[in-house]
Amino acid sequence: MLSTPGFSSELRLTSDDRPTLAASPMARERTAARGGKANAKAGGTKQGGAKASNARGTTSSAAGGRGGGRGSSGGGRRRKRCGTFGRLIYWGFVLGIWAVLGVAGLIAYEASQLPPIQNLAIPERPPTVIIQGTDGKTIATRGEMGGASVPLRALPPYLPQAFVAIEDRRFYSHFGLDPLGLARAMFVNLTTGRLREGGSTLTQQLAKNLFLTQERTISRKIQELILSIWLEAKYSKNQILELYVNRVYFGAGAYGVEAAAQRYFGKSARQITLSEAAMLAGLVKSPSSLAPTRNLEGAQARAGVVLAAMQDAGFISAEMEQAALARPATLATGRGPDSAGYAADWIMEQLKAAIGPIEHDVVVQTTLDPALQLAADKALKDTLAKNGKKYGVEQGAIVLMDTNGGVRALVGGKSYEESQFNRAVTAKRQPGSSFKPFVYLTALERGLTPETIREDAPIKLKGWKPENFSHEYRGPVELKTALALSLNTVAVRLALEVGPDEVIKTAHRLGITSKLEPNASIALGTSEVSVLEMVGAYAPFANGGVGVTPHVIERVRDASGKVIYAYDTPSRGMVMAPPHVAMMNRMLQETLITGTARRADLPGWPAAGKTGTSQDYRDAWFVGYTGRYVAGVWLGNDDSSPTKKAGGSGLPVAIWSEVMRAAHKDQPVVALPGAGNYTPGTVPSGEVPDEPVVTGGPQAPADKKPATLDNWLLDKLFGRG
């Protein structure tokens, strides 16, 4: 190896040769230690020189310390700040990694709670039931979605654009999650101090509607995000948008644009205008509070916001926006009454019994007449609005039926939107004196006649003292008069005479299905029944004695038009002999001529019926009929509280008259069966009563007393002849 004279062949740097700005105390200590070791090896011969050197070094250090003290201190502070910042970066990086791992683990866990991705599929749209009236027009839709699905290409282009503009402006550019929209929503919520925006994309909303519940939790939000990304990967944007508009809720029970368009505008979604499209898009933010059926002004104001968003997004021009604002969307004027909801609910119950589980879309053709449904709804609403407070009446129910049992109108309350409880079908109330025809029919079937005499006098039964409404008594009266004037004492005597059990058998034979209590008070209608039952049980009086089954479904078709069910009138046969039909019609007709229903107004039509008022005026009834229709009206309160003396002869008769006038308009007059063929004072030939015939009345021999119940009982007990 080459060497140069005067230089060592091994070049090394000592700590003294390394440049430094300011040595740290620890570095100085390490240098001093190494210097001490080197001096020890050098031997004692060099101690004097070392001391001199150390002395100079000490002097230099002291001088250096005085001159460079401030500079060394400032450098230490800078290094301290740099060290703190570095540690913050380090730990921030570490925590970030753990946060990512934690989020990833949480996402993995929530994903594990979902079905395997390869097994995921869009749930089948629940079947829709379209309910049509006798005119073929839709009166209601039922099912979870409530309307048919409409392809996106069949809709006006501004309809889906309205949803994109107001709900998800970057729908066509994001991957299911919109970071900008989410950040904006967080900023708005933080600055306003309340939750005003959600930041969910249309895809996220669809994922929630299809697969998840409506609860607001972090878990559900993460699952929503996972599913929205899956939807974006599997389906095109237009497919996602089509699914969305056909599944979203629009309020008032309408799911999907078709159901909403029919519900609010009375037309298909294919035909709606720009202003109507804007209103529909605006509803999804708050469908319950913005539904135009309850908040039209709010829905119109929200539609204006949507139109502005559409113009800002470039979907419509400023001129189109102004034109739409000038003609805001309104509810369809020809929209059916909300009371059709009561009938639709009952139809759904009947439908399950008719065709079983509903697995596909079906169209139900019914016996309901939309015009008569509207007339019945109006009659009840107007009467309660005008006189309800005066008489302390809050609710009512109406059933209108043809003589074959087909229900033409059914109103289960004054407002379906306020209460879906069906007072025409489900509610059971005391019918009062409107139940008496079953008592009188039972008596006629045992040989009595309308002219038979019975005593109208006070009666006491084990502490019970039934009284007449007027608290007056007429003494011996004919049955037809007793029924027309609704004399309670005569009805109770008749029930005891024929037996309460026999009265119940008669009522059930004619169509009452509720349980009836076999006691003397059955004559006064103390057992509870429904309006539908009563109307059905009166139908044999109107049709000549044939038992009917109240029904509302005529036929059911599937989506292809194939008939899968048709009502086949189940004949219940004759439930009443024609002679008894004739006698009952004569007696019940008298109720409208001279009796408690004199206010009934049906010009030109022979009609009959019976009023009813329960104890303490809790229920007010009138059930009446012609040879073409039977109608029943009930008024009262849901809690069975007493009304302010609302009796059957008042408001119920007035409502009945209005409904029946609408039903009989332009109809040819039909006579009541047998009403003009009965000869007073005779017993129908061929009839063999179960009990001894009790005759009397004007044809009784002059030397005998009228055959009152009291005299008849004495004859039976003591053999008096």
C-alpha positions in Angstrom: 0.0 0.0 0.0 1.4 3.4 -1.0 2.2 5.9 1.8 3.1 9.5 1.9 5.9 10.8 4.1 4.7 12.6 7.2 1.1 11.2 7.0 -0.2 8.1 8.8 -1.5 5.5 6.4 -4.7 5.1 8.5 -7.1 8.0 8.4 -9.6 8.3 11.2 -12.0 11.0 12.5 -12.2 11.6 16.2 -15.1 13.1 17.9 -13.2 16.4 18.0 -13.0 16.4 14.2 -16.9 16.1 13.8 -18.5 19.5 13.4 -21.5 20.3 15.7 -23.5 23.3 16.5 -24.0 22.6 20.2 -23.3 19.3 21.8 -25.9 18.0 24.1 -25.0 17.3 27.7 -25.1 13.5 27.0 -22.8 13.9 24.1 -20.3 16.0 26.1 -20.4 13.4 28.8 -19.6 10.6 26.3 -16.7 12.7 24.8 -15.3 13.4 28.2 -15.4 9.7 29.0 -13.6 8.7 25.9 -11.0 11.5 26.5 -10.4 10.2 30.0 -9.7 6.7 28.7 -7.3 8.0 26.2 -5.3 10.0 28.8 -5.1 7.0 31.0 -3.4 5.0 28.2 -1.0 7.7 27.4 1.0 7.3 30.7 2.3 9.6 33.3 4.9 11.3 31.2 2.2 13.3 29.5 0.3 14.4 32.5 1.9 17.8 32.7 1.0 18.6 29.1 -2.5 17.2 29.5 -3.0 19.5 32.5 -1.8 22.5 30.5 -4.0 21.5 27.7 -6.9 21.0 30.0 -6.3 24.4 31.6 -6.5 26.0 28.2 -9.5 23.9 27.3 -11.2 25.0 30.4 -10.5 28.6 29.7 -11.7 28.2 26.2 -14.8 26.4 27.3 -15.5 29.1 29.8 -15.1 31.7 27.1 -17.1 29.7 24.7 -19.8 29.2 27.2 -20.1 32.9 27.9 -20.2 33.7 24.2 -22.4 30.8 22.9 -24.8 30.2 25.8 -27.8 31.9 24.2 -27.3 30.2 20.9 -27.2 26.7 22.4 -30.4 27.4 24.4 -32.3 28.6 21.4 -31.3 25.5 19.4 -32.5 23.3 22.2 -35.9 24.8 22.1 -36.2 24.4 18.4 -35.2 20.8 18.6 -37.8 20.3 21.4 -40.6 21.8 19.2 -39.5 19.6 16.3 -39.5 16.6 18.5 -43.1 17.3 19.8 -44.4 17.9 16.3 -42.7 14.7 15.1 -44.3 12.7 17.9 -47.7 14.2 17.0 -47.3 13.1 13.4 -46.1 9.7 14.5 -49.0 9.0 17.0 -51.5 10.6 14.6 -50.3 8.1 11.9 -50.6 5.2 14.4 -54.0 6.2 15.5 -55.1 6.7 11.9 -54.0 3.2 11.1 -55.9 1.8 14.1 -59.0 3.9 13.1 -58.9 2.5 9.6 -58.5 -1.0 11.0 -61.4 -0.4 13.4 -63.7 1.0 10.7 -62.7 -1.9 8.4 -63.5 -4.4 11.2 -66.8 -2.7 11.9 -67.7 -2.8 8.3 -66.7 -6.4 8.0 -68.8 -7.2 11.1 -71.9 -5.4 9.7 -71.4 -7.1 6.3 -71.4 -10.4 8.1 -74.8 -9.6 9.5 -76.2 -9.3 6.0 -77.0 -12.2 3.7 -74.1 -13.3 1.5 -73.6 -10.8 -1.4 -73.9 -13.6 -3.9 -77.4 -14.4 -2.5 -78.7 -10.9 -2.4 -81.5 -10.0 -4.8 -84.0 -7.2 -5.2 -87.1 -8.3 -3.2 -90.1 -9.0 -5.4 -92.5 -6.1 -5.4 -95.5 -6.9 -3.2 -98.7 -7.6 -5.1 -101.1 -4.7 -5.7 -104.9 -5.0 -5.3 -106.9 -2.6 -7.5 -110.5 -2.2 -6.4 -113.0 -1.0 -8.9 -116.6 0.1 -8.6 -119.5 -0.8 -10.8 -118.4 1.8 -13.4 -115.0 0.1 -13.8 -113.1 3.0 -12.3 -110.6 2.5 -9.5 -111.9 3.5 -6.1 -109.0 2.2 -4.0 -105.8 0.3 -4.2 -104.4 -2.0 -1.5 -101.2 -3.9 -0.9 -97.8 -2.8 0.6 -97.0 -0.8 -2.5 -100.5 0.3 -3.4 -99.8 0.8 -7.2 -98.4 -0.8 -10.3 -94.8 -0.5 -11.3 -94.1 1.9 -14.2 -90.9 1.6 -16.4 -88.7 4.7 -16.3 -89.0 5.1 -20.1 -92.8 5.3 -19.8 -92.6 8.3 -17.4 -92.2 12.0 -18.5 -88.5 12.8 -18.4 -89.0 15.6 -15.9 -90.4 13.2 -13.3 -87.2 11.2 -12.6 -85.2 14.5 -13.1 -87.2 16.1 -10.3 -86.0 13.4 -7.9 -82.4 13.7 -9.0 -82.5 17.5 -8.7 -83.9 17.7 -5.2 -82.6 14.5 -3.6 -79.3 13.6 -5.2 -77.8 16.2 -7.6 -74.6 14.1 -8.2 -76.5 10.8 -8.7 -75.0 10.0 -12.1 -71.4 10.6 -10.9 -71.1 9.0 -7.5 -70.6 5.3 -6.6 -73.5 5.1 -4.0 -71.9 7.5 -1.5 -71.7 11.2 -2.1 -68.8 12.6 0.0 -69.6 16.2 -1.0 -73.3 15.8 -0.1 -72.4 14.1 3.2 -70.0 16.9 4.1 -72.6 19.6 3.2 -75.2 17.8 5.3 -72.8 17.6 8.3 -71.9 21.3 7.9 -75.6 22.3 7.8 -76.5 20.1 10.8 -73.6 21.4 12.8 -74.1 25.1 12.0 -77.9 25.0 12.6 -77.6 22.8 15.8 -80.2 20.3 14.6 -80.6 17.5 12.2 -81.9 19.1 9.0 -80.2 17.1 6.2 -79.3 13.5 6.0 -76.8 13.4 3.1 -78.1 10.0 1.8 -78.0 9.4 -1.9 -80.9 8.0 -3.9 -79.1 4.7 -3.9 -78.8 4.7 -0.1 -82.4 5.5 0.3 -83.3 2.6 -2.1 -81.1 0.3 -0.1 -82.9 1.3 3.1 -86.3 0.9 1.5 -85.5 -2.5 0.0 -83.5 -4.3 2.7 -83.5 -2.4 6.0 -85.7 -0.9 8.7 -86.3 2.8 9.2 -84.3 3.0 12.5 -81.5 5.5 12.7 -78.5 3.8 14.1 -74.8 3.6 13.1 -75.2 -0.1 12.4 -78.0 0.5 10.0 -76.2 3.3 8.3 -73.1 1.1 7.7 -75.3 -1.6 6.3 -77.0 0.9 4.1 -73.7 2.0 2.7 -72.6 -1.5 2.0 -75.8 -2.3 0.2 -75.8 0.9 -1.8 -72.3 0.1 -3.1 -73.6 -3.4 -4.0 -76.5 -1.9 -5.9 -74.2 0.5 -7.8 -72.0 -2.4 -8.8 -74.9 -4.7 -9.9 -77.4 -2.3 -11.5 -77.2 0.7 -13.9 -78.1 4.2 -12.7 -81.4 4.1 -14.6 -82.3 0.8 -13.1 -81.7 2.1 -9.6 -83.7 5.2 -10.3 -86.6 3.2 -11.7 -86.6 1.0 -8.6 -86.5 4.1 -6.4 -89.5 5.9 -7.9 -91.6 2.8 -7.9 -90.9 1.9 -4.2 -90.6 5.2 -2.3 -93.4 6.4 0.0 -95.4 9.5 -0.9 -97.8 9.7 2.0 -101.5 8.9 2.3 -100.8 5.2 1.9 -99.3 5.6 -1.6 -96.1 3.7 -2.4 -94.6 4.4 -5.8 -95.3 7.1 -8.3 -98.3 5.4 -9.9 -100.1 5.0 -6.7 -99.3 8.6 -5.7 -100.4 10.0 -9.0 -103.7 8.1 -8.8 -104.2 9.1 -5.2 -103.5 12.8 -5.5 -104.2 13.7 -9.2 -106.6 11.0 -10.3 -104.4 10.0 -13.3 -101.5 7.7 -14.2 -97.9 8.8 -13.5 -97.4 8.6 -17.3 -99.7 11.6 -17.7 -98.6 14.0 -14.9 -97.5 17.6 -15.6 -94.3 19.3 -14.6 -95.8 20.9 -11.5 -97.3 17.6 -10.4 -94.0 15.9 -10.9 -92.3 18.5 -8.7 -94.9 18.0 -6.0 -94.4 14.3 -6.0 -90.6 14.7 -5.8 -91.0 17.1 -2.9 -93.1 14.7 -0.8 -90.4 12.1 -0.2 -88.7 14.4 2.3 -91.6 14.4 4.7 -94.5 12.4 3.2 -96.7 12.4 6.2 -96.7 16.2 6.9 -96.5 17.3 3.3 -99.2 15.0 1.8 -101.4 17.3 -0.2 -104.6 15.7 1.2 -103.8 17.3 4.5 -101.3 20.1 3.7 -101.8 21.3 0.1 -100.1 24.6 0.7 -97.1 23.0 2.2 -96.9 20.5 -0.7 -97.1 23.4 -3.2 -94.4 25.4 -1.5 -92.1 22.3 -1.5 -92.8 21.8 -5.2 -91.5 25.4 -5.8 -88.2 24.4 -4.1 -88.0 21.4 -6.4 -88.6 23.4 -9.5 -85.9 25.8 -8.5 -83.5 22.9 -8.1 -84.4 21.5 -11.5 -83.8 24.8 -13.1 -80.5 25.2 -11.3 -79.4 21.7 -12.4 -80.3 22.5 -16.0 -83.1 20.0 -16.3 -85.7 22.7 -17.2 -85.5 26.3 -18.4 -86.4 29.4 -16.5 -89.5 29.7 -18.6 -90.6 26.2 -17.8 -90.1 26.9 -14.1 -92.2 30.0 -14.2 -95.0 28.3 -16.2 -95.1 25.5 -13.6 -95.1 28.0 -10.7 -98.0 29.8 -12.3 -100.1 26.7 -12.3 -99.3 24.7 -9.2 -100.5 21.1 -8.8 -103.8 20.6 -7.0 -105.8 17.6 -5.9 -108.1 15.9 -8.5 -111.6 17.3 -8.2 -113.2 14.0 -9.0 -111.3 12.1 -6.3 -113.5 9.6 -4.5 -114.5 10.1 -0.8 -112.1 8.9 1.8 -114.8 6.7 3.2 -114.1 4.3 0.4 -111.2 3.2 2.6 -113.6 1.5 4.9 -115.1 -0.5 2.1 -111.6 -1.3 0.7 -110.5 -2.7 4.1 -113.6 -4.9 4.3 -113.0 -6.0 0.7 -109.4 -7.1 1.6 -110.8 -9.3 4.4 -113.3 -10.8 2.0 -110.7 -11.3 -0.7 -108.5 -13.5 1.5 -111.4 -15.7 2.1 -112.3 -15.8 -1.6 -109.0 -16.5 -3.2 -106.5 -17.3 -0.4 -103.1 -15.7 -0.1 -102.6 -12.8 -2.7 -99.3 -13.5 -4.5 -99.8 -11.5 -7.7 -101.4 -8.3 -8.8 -105.2 -8.6 -9.0 -108.2 -6.4 -10.0 -111.3 -6.7 -7.9 -114.6 -5.7 -9.4 -117.1 -4.9 -6.7 -120.8 -4.1 -6.2 -119.9 -0.6 -4.9 -121.5 2.3 -6.8 -119.1 5.3 -6.6 -121.9 7.8 -7.0 -123.9 6.2 -4.1 -120.7 5.9 -2.0 -120.2 9.6 -2.5 -123.8 10.4 -1.6 -123.6 8.4 1.6 -120.3 9.9 2.6 -121.7 13.4 2.0 -124.9 12.8 3.9 -123.1 11.6 7.0 -120.4 14.3 6.9 -122.9 17.1 6.3 -125.3 16.0 9.0 -122.5 15.6 11.6 -121.0 18.9 10.7 -124.3 20.7 11.0 -125.9 18.9 13.9 -123.3 16.7 15.5 -122.3 19.1 18.2 -125.9 20.1 19.0 -126.9 16.4 19.6 -123.6 15.3 21.1 -122.9 12.8 18.2 -119.4 12.3 16.9 -119.7 9.2 14.7 -121.9 7.3 12.3 -122.1 4.5 9.9 -124.2 3.7 6.7 -124.7 0.6 4.7 -126.7 0.6 1.4 -127.5 -2.8 -0.1 -129.6 -4.1 -3.0 -132.2 -6.7 -2.2 -129.8 -9.5 -3.3 -127.2 -8.6 -0.7 -124.8 -6.6 -2.9 -123.4 -3.7 -0.9 -123.7 -0.5 -3.0 -122.2 1.9 -0.4 -120.5 1.5 2.9 -119.4 4.3 5.2 -117.7 3.2 8.5 -117.2 6.6 10.0 -117.1 10.3 9.4 -113.4 10.3 8.3 -111.2 7.4 7.3 -108.1 9.4 7.5 -108.8 10.2 11.2 -109.9 6.8 12.2 -109.8 3.5 10.3 -112.1 1.7 12.7 -115.1 0.4 10.7 -118.3 1.2 12.5 -120.4 -0.4 9.8 -118.8 -3.8 9.9 -116.7 -4.2 13.0 -118.5 -2.2 15.7 -121.3 -3.9 17.6 -124.0 -1.6 19.1 -127.4 -2.0 20.7 -130.0 -1.7 17.9 -132.8 -0.7 20.3 -136.3 -0.9 18.8 -135.0 -1.6 15.3 -134.7 -5.1 16.5 -138.4 -5.4 17.2 -139.4 -6.7 13.7 -137.8 -10.0 14.6 -140.0 -10.2 17.7 -143.1 -9.4 15.7 -142.3 -11.8 12.9 -141.8 -14.6 15.4 -145.3 -13.8 16.8 -146.8 -13.8 13.3 -145.3 -17.1 12.5 -147.1 -18.5 15.6 -150.5 -17.3 14.4 -150.9 -13.7 15.4 -151.8 -11.1 12.9 -151.2 -7.3 12.5 -154.7 -6.8 14.0 -154.2 -9.0 17.0 -154.8 -7.1 20.2 -152.2 -6.9 23.0 -152.1 -4.8 26.1 -150.0 -1.7 26.3 -149.7 -1.3 30.1 -147.0 -1.2 32.7 -145.2 -4.5 33.2 -142.8 -5.6 35.9 -140.3 -8.5 35.6 -138.1 -9.3 38.6 -137.6 -5.6 39.3 -137.3 -4.6 35.7 -140.0 -2.1 34.5 -139.8 -1.5 30.8 -141.5 1.7 29.8 -142.6 3.4 26.6 -140.7 6.3 25.3 -143.6 8.7 26.1 -144.3 7.1 29.5 -147.9 6.8 28.4 -149.9 3.7 27.9 -152.8 3.0 25.4 -154.3 -0.1 26.8 -155.4 -2.7 24.2 -153.8 -2.0 20.9 -153.3 -3.8 17.6 -149.9 -5.2 16.9 -149.5 -3.0 13.8 -150.1 0.1 15.9 -147.8 -1.1 18.6 -145.0 -1.7 16.1 -145.5 1.6 14.3 -145.5 3.5 17.6 -142.7 1.3 19.0 -144.5 0.5 22.2 -142.0 -1.3 24.5 -144.4 -3.0 26.8 -146.1 -4.8 23.9 -142.8 -5.9 22.4 -141.7 -7.4 25.8 -145.1 -9.2 26.2 -144.7 -10.7 22.7 -141.1 -11.8 23.5 -142.3 -13.5 26.6 -145.3 -15.0 24.8 -143.2 -16.6 22.0 -140.0 -17.1 24.1 -136.7 -15.2 23.8 -135.0 -18.3 22.4 -137.5 -18.3 19.5 -136.9 -14.6 18.8 -133.2 -15.3 18.6 -133.7 -18.2 16.2 -135.7 -15.9 13.9 -133.1 -13.2 14.0 -130.3 -15.7 13.1 -132.4 -17.2 10.4 -132.8 -13.8 8.7 -129.1 -12.9 8.9 -128.0 -11.7 12.3 -124.7 -13.5 13.1 -123.8 -11.9 16.5 -124.4 -13.7 19.8 -127.8 -12.7 21.3 -128.8 -13.1 24.9 -132.0 -15.0 25.5 -133.7 -12.7 28.0 -136.9 -10.6 28.0 -134.9 -7.4 27.1 -134.1 -9.0 23.7 -137.3 -7.4 22.6 -135.9 -4.0 23.1 -132.6 -4.7 21.2 -130.2 -4.9 24.1 -127.9 -7.5 22.4 -125.3 -5.8 20.3 -125.1 -6.2 16.5 -123.4 -4.5 13.5 -125.0 -2.2 10.9 -124.1 -4.7 8.1 -125.9 -7.5 10.0 -129.1 -5.5 10.5 -129.3 -4.4 6.9 -128.7 -7.9 5.7 -131.4 -9.3 8.0 -133.9 -6.7 6.8 -133.3 -7.7 3.1 -135.8 -10.7 3.2 -138.6 -8.2 4.0 -137.7 -6.3 0.8 -137.1 -9.2 -1.6 -140.1 -11.5 -0.6 -138.5 -13.7 2.0 -135.2 -14.8 0.5 -132.2 -14.9 2.8 -129.2 -13.0 1.6 -125.5 -13.0 2.3 -124.1 -9.4 2.3 -121.3 -9.4 -0.3 -119.2 -6.8 -2.1 -116.9 -8.7 -4.5 -118.3 -9.6 -7.9 -115.2 -11.1 -9.6 -111.5 -11.1 -9.4 -109.1 -11.0 -12.3 -105.3 -11.4 -12.5 -102.9 -9.1 -14.3 -103.6 -10.8 -17.6 -107.4 -10.4 -17.2 -108.2 -14.0 -16.4 -111.1 -14.4 -14.0 -109.9 -16.3 -10.9 -113.0 -15.8 -8.8 -116.6 -14.9 -9.5 -119.3 -14.5 -6.9 -121.8 -17.3 -7.1 -124.9 -16.2 -5.2 -125.2 -18.8 -2.4 -129.0 -19.3 -2.0 -130.0 -19.3 1.6 -133.5 -20.2 0.4 -136.7 -18.9 1.8 -136.3 -17.7 5.4 -139.8 -16.2 5.6 -143.2 -17.3 4.2 -144.7 -14.9 1.7 -147.8 -14.3 3.8 -145.6 -13.2 6.7 -143.6 -11.0 4.4 -146.8 -9.3 3.3 -147.9 -8.8 6.9 -144.5 -7.5 8.1 -144.3 -5.1 5.1 -147.8 -3.7 5.9 -146.8 -3.2 9.5 -143.4 -1.7 8.9 -144.8 0.5 6.1 -147.1 2.0 8.7 -144.0 3.1 10.7 -143.3 5.6 7.8 -146.9 6.7 7.5 -148.1 7.2 11.0 -145.3 6.0 13.2 -141.8 7.0 14.4 -140.3 7.4 10.9 -142.9 9.9 9.6 -140.0 12.2 8.6 -138.7 9.8 6.1 -138.8 11.4 2.7 -138.8 9.2 -0.4 -141.5 10.6 -2.8 -143.3 8.1 -5.0 -141.8 5.0 -3.4 -143.5 2.6 -1.1 -141.1 2.1 1.8 -141.0 0.5 5.2 -138.6 0.4 8.1 -138.0 0.7 11.9 -136.3 3.3 14.1 -134.3 2.4 17.1 -132.9 4.2 20.2 -130.9 2.5 22.9 -130.9 3.3 26.6 -129.8 6.9 27.5 -129.8 7.8 23.8 -126.4 6.0 23.3 -127.3 4.7 19.9 -129.7 6.1 17.2 -130.8 3.8 14.3 -133.0 3.6 11.3 -133.2 0.6 9.0 -135.5 1.1 6.1 -136.1 -0.4 2.6 -138.0 -0.4 -0.6 -138.5 -3.2 -3.2 -135.1 -2.2 -4.6 -132.7 -1.2 -1.8 -132.2 -1.6 2.0 -130.2 1.0 4.0 -129.2 1.2 7.6 -127.9 4.3 9.5 -126.4 4.3 13.0 -125.3 7.4 14.9 -123.5 7.6 18.3 -120.2 7.9 20.0 -117.3 5.4 20.0 -117.1 5.4 23.8 -120.8 4.6 24.1 -121.4 7.9 26.0 -125.0 9.2 25.9 -125.9 11.7 23.1 -128.0 14.8 23.7 -131.3 13.0 23.0 -130.4 11.9 19.4 -133.1 9.4 18.7 -133.6 7.2 15.7 -136.6 9.2 14.4 -134.4 12.3 13.9 -131.0 12.4 12.3 -130.8 8.8 11.1 -134.1 9.1 9.2 -132.9 12.3 7.6 -129.6 10.7 6.5 -131.5 7.6 5.3 -133.8 9.8 3.2 -130.9 11.6 1.5 -129.1 8.4 0.6 -132.2 6.6 -0.6 -133.3 9.5 -2.8 -129.9 9.4 -4.5 -130.2 5.6 -4.9 -133.7 5.7 -6.4 -133.2 8.6 -8.7 -134.4 7.7 -12.2 -135.3 4.1 -11.1 -138.6 2.6 -12.0 -140.9 2.2 -8.9 -141.0 -1.3 -7.4 -143.8 -2.3 -5.0 -143.1 -3.8 -1.6 -143.7 -7.6 -1.7 -147.2 -8.4 -0.7 -147.9 -5.1 1.0 -151.1 -4.6 -1.0 -152.3 -8.3 -0.9 -153.0 -8.8 2.7 -156.6 -8.9 4.0 -156.9 -7.7 7.6 -158.3 -10.0 10.2 -157.4 -13.3 8.6 -154.9 -16.0 9.4 -152.8 -17.2 6.4 -154.2 -20.4 5.1 -152.0 -23.5 5.4 -150.2 -22.1 8.4 -150.2 -24.4 11.5 -148.7 -22.4 14.4 -146.5 -24.0 17.0 -148.5 -22.3 19.8 -152.3 -22.1 20.1 -153.7 -19.4 17.8 -154.6 -16.3 19.8 -157.2 -14.3 17.9 -158.9 -11.2 18.9 -159.2 -7.6 17.9 -162.2 -6.2 15.9 -163.3 -9.7 14.8 -163.5 -11.1 18.3 -167.0 -12.0 19.6 -168.6 -9.2 21.5 -169.0 -11.3 24.7 -165.3 -12.0 25.0 -162.5 -9.7 26.1 -159.7 -9.0 23.7 -157.0 -11.7 23.9 -154.4 -9.7 25.7 -151.2 -11.4 26.9 -152.5 -11.2 30.5 -155.8 -12.8 29.7 -154.1 -15.5 27.6 -151.8 -16.3 30.5 -154.7 -16.6 32.8 -156.5 -18.9 30.3 -153.4 -21.1 30.1 -152.8 -21.2 33.9 -156.4 -21.6 35.1 -158.2 -23.1 32.1 -160.4 -20.1 31.6 -162.3 -20.3 28.3 
